[in-house]
Amino acid sequence: MYRIHYEITDDDLKVAIKETKAYVNITAEQLKNIYAVAFRLAKARMASSIVVMDIMTKDVISIGKFDDVDDAIRMLSENNISGLPVVDRENRVIGVITEADILSVTGIKKEATFMDIIKHLFRGSMPEQRMGDYVGDVMSTPAVTVRPDDDICVAAKAMDENRVKRLPVVDEDNRLLGVISRADIVRALSNKCVSEVP
């Protein structure tokens, strides 16, 4: 798929001014700068008008602290997801178990790159080390979470800063309500852009 990038040229602006019969006492460069700022503000306003609750996945798969790591591996694989919220008996989020946490069980560091993992596979030197049999032994804690009334900019920033692909959505008592992923945010922005095209 090709990405089309539209750039406004000086000639575009001259033709537009001529067609609208407007008198503008600024340079084409200044007009482009005004347009760029207005476009950035419009994108930010559009993103902040979408709240987490509207796009999160509500039917959430979670796992318990005392569940077996092998169950987590199976659940991640069967559901094609990169992480699971770990909850206590009251459904409060106490951590997250991710693909990186699972890899750490085999001795691969959590910060290992994809290429590091491939090198281990080709060398046939995957360590047999296990750091624990239970989810609670290898999960990441505390979990980075968002609230349902946060706008998606808050969620996107938290994902970026913590280098994660998904976040548990919790209420004021830290109980699990849903999950929001990067894909959810991209889909929501894409739908919003399409729906706002005149």
C-alpha positions as CSV (number, residue, x, y, z in Angstrom):
1,M,0.0,0.0,0.0
2,Y,1.3,3.4,-0.9
3,R,1.1,6.4,1.4
4,I,0.2,9.6,-0.4
5,H,1.7,12.7,1.0
6,Y,0.1,16.0,0.0
7,E,2.3,19.1,0.3
8,I,0.9,22.5,-0.3
9,T,3.2,24.5,-2.7
10,D,3.5,28.2,-3.3
11,D,1.7,27.8,-6.6
12,D,-1.2,26.0,-4.9
13,L,-1.6,28.9,-2.5
14,K,-1.4,31.5,-5.3
15,V,-4.1,29.7,-7.3
16,A,-6.3,29.2,-4.2
17,I,-6.1,33.0,-3.4
18,K,-6.9,33.8,-7.0
19,E,-9.9,31.5,-7.0
20,T,-11.3,32.8,-3.8
21,K,-10.7,36.4,-4.8
22,A,-9.2,37.0,-1.4
23,Y,-6.6,39.7,-0.6
24,V,-3.9,38.3,1.7
25,N,-1.2,40.6,2.9
26,I,1.2,37.8,3.9
27,T,3.8,35.7,2.0
28,A,3.0,32.2,0.8
29,E,5.5,30.9,3.3
30,Q,3.7,32.6,6.2
31,L,0.4,31.2,4.9
32,K,1.9,27.7,4.8
33,N,3.1,28.1,8.4
34,I,-0.4,29.2,9.5
35,Y,-1.9,26.3,7.8
36,A,0.6,23.8,9.4
37,V,-0.2,25.2,12.9
38,A,-3.9,25.1,12.3
39,F,-3.7,21.5,10.9
40,R,-1.7,20.4,14.0
41,L,-4.2,22.0,16.4
42,A,-7.1,20.3,14.5
43,K,-5.4,16.9,14.7
44,A,-4.9,17.4,18.5
45,R,-8.5,18.5,19.0
46,M,-9.7,15.5,17.0
47,A,-7.6,13.1,19.1
48,S,-8.7,14.7,22.4
49,S,-12.3,14.3,21.5
50,I,-12.0,10.5,21.6
51,V,-12.0,8.9,25.0
52,V,-10.6,5.5,26.0
53,M,-14.0,4.2,27.0
54,D,-15.3,4.6,23.5
55,I,-12.7,2.5,21.8
56,M,-11.4,0.0,24.4
57,T,-11.9,-3.7,24.2
58,K,-14.4,-4.5,27.0
59,D,-14.4,-8.3,26.7
60,V,-10.9,-8.7,28.4
61,I,-8.9,-11.8,28.8
62,S,-7.0,-11.7,32.1
63,I,-5.0,-14.1,34.2
64,G,-4.3,-14.6,37.9
65,K,-1.0,-14.1,39.8
66,F,-0.9,-17.8,40.8
67,D,-1.8,-19.2,37.4
68,D,0.9,-21.2,35.6
69,V,3.2,-19.3,33.1
70,D,2.4,-22.0,30.6
71,D,-1.3,-21.0,30.7
72,A,-0.2,-17.4,30.0
73,I,1.8,-18.5,27.0
74,R,-1.2,-20.5,25.7
75,M,-3.6,-17.6,26.2
76,L,-1.3,-15.1,24.5
77,S,-0.7,-17.4,21.5
78,E,-4.4,-18.5,21.1
79,N,-5.7,-15.0,21.2
80,N,-2.9,-13.4,19.2
81,I,-2.2,-10.7,21.8
82,S,1.1,-9.4,23.2
83,G,0.1,-9.0,26.9
84,L,-2.4,-9.9,29.6
85,P,-3.5,-8.0,32.6
86,V,-2.8,-9.9,35.9
87,V,-5.7,-9.5,38.4
88,D,-6.3,-10.4,42.0
89,R,-9.5,-12.1,43.3
90,E,-11.4,-8.8,43.3
91,N,-10.5,-8.2,39.6
92,R,-8.0,-5.4,40.6
93,V,-5.0,-5.1,38.2
94,I,-1.8,-6.0,40.0
95,G,0.5,-6.4,37.0
96,V,0.8,-7.3,33.3
97,I,2.4,-10.3,31.7
98,T,3.8,-9.7,28.2
99,E,5.7,-11.6,25.5
100,A,8.9,-9.9,26.9
101,D,8.1,-11.3,30.3
102,I,7.6,-14.8,28.9
103,L,10.9,-14.6,27.0
104,S,12.6,-13.6,30.2
105,V,11.5,-16.9,31.7
106,T,13.9,-18.6,29.1
107,G,16.7,-16.3,30.1
108,I,16.4,-13.8,27.4
109,K,16.5,-10.2,28.8
110,K,13.3,-8.2,28.6
111,E,15.1,-5.5,26.6
112,A,16.4,-8.0,24.0
113,T,15.7,-7.0,20.4
114,F,14.0,-9.2,17.9
115,M,17.4,-9.8,16.3
116,D,18.8,-11.0,19.6
117,I,16.0,-13.5,19.8
118,I,16.6,-14.7,16.2
119,K,20.4,-15.1,16.9
120,H,19.6,-17.3,19.9
121,L,17.3,-19.4,17.8
122,F,19.8,-19.9,15.0
123,R,22.6,-20.7,17.5
124,G,20.3,-23.3,19.2
125,S,21.4,-21.7,22.5
126,M,18.1,-20.8,24.0
127,P,18.8,-21.0,27.8
128,E,16.9,-23.5,29.8
129,Q,16.8,-21.2,32.8
130,R,13.4,-20.6,34.4
131,M,12.8,-17.8,36.8
132,G,9.5,-19.0,38.1
133,D,6.5,-21.2,37.3
134,Y,3.8,-18.7,38.2
135,V,2.6,-15.6,36.5
136,G,3.4,-13.5,39.6
137,D,7.0,-14.6,39.4
138,V,7.6,-13.0,36.0
139,M,4.9,-10.4,35.5
140,S,5.8,-6.7,35.2
141,T,4.5,-4.6,38.1
142,P,3.1,-2.1,38.8
143,A,1.0,-2.1,35.7
144,V,0.7,1.1,33.7
145,T,-3.0,1.8,33.4
146,V,-5.4,4.4,32.1
147,R,-8.9,5.5,33.1
148,P,-12.0,5.1,30.9
149,D,-12.5,8.9,30.7
150,D,-8.9,9.7,29.7
151,D,-8.6,10.9,26.1
152,I,-6.6,8.7,23.7
153,C,-3.7,11.2,23.8
154,V,-3.1,10.2,27.4
155,A,-3.1,6.5,26.5
156,A,-0.9,7.0,23.5
157,K,1.7,8.9,25.5
158,A,1.7,6.3,28.3
159,M,2.2,3.5,25.7
160,D,5.1,5.5,24.1
161,E,6.8,6.4,27.3
162,N,6.6,2.8,28.7
163,R,7.2,1.1,25.3
164,V,4.1,-1.1,25.6
165,K,1.5,-2.0,23.0
166,R,-1.6,-2.2,25.2
167,L,-2.8,-0.8,28.5
168,P,-5.4,-2.1,31.1
169,V,-8.3,0.3,31.6
170,V,-9.2,0.6,35.3
171,D,-11.8,2.3,37.5
172,E,-11.1,4.4,40.6
173,D,-10.6,1.1,42.6
174,N,-8.1,-0.2,40.1
175,R,-10.6,-2.8,38.9
176,L,-10.2,-4.0,35.3
177,L,-12.8,-2.6,32.9
178,G,-11.1,-3.1,29.5
179,V,-7.9,-2.9,27.5
180,I,-6.8,-0.3,24.9
181,S,-4.2,-1.1,22.3
182,R,-2.2,0.9,19.8
183,A,-4.3,-0.7,17.1
184,D,-7.5,0.6,18.8
185,I,-6.1,4.2,18.7
186,V,-5.0,4.0,15.1
187,R,-8.4,2.6,14.0
188,A,-10.2,5.3,15.9
189,L,-8.2,8.1,14.4
190,S,-8.6,6.6,11.0
191,N,-12.4,6.3,11.3
192,K,-12.5,9.9,12.7
193,C,-10.5,11.2,9.8
194,V,-12.7,9.4,7.2
195,S,-15.9,10.6,8.9
196,E,-14.8,14.2,8.9
197,V,-13.8,14.4,5.3
198,P,-16.3,16.7,3.6
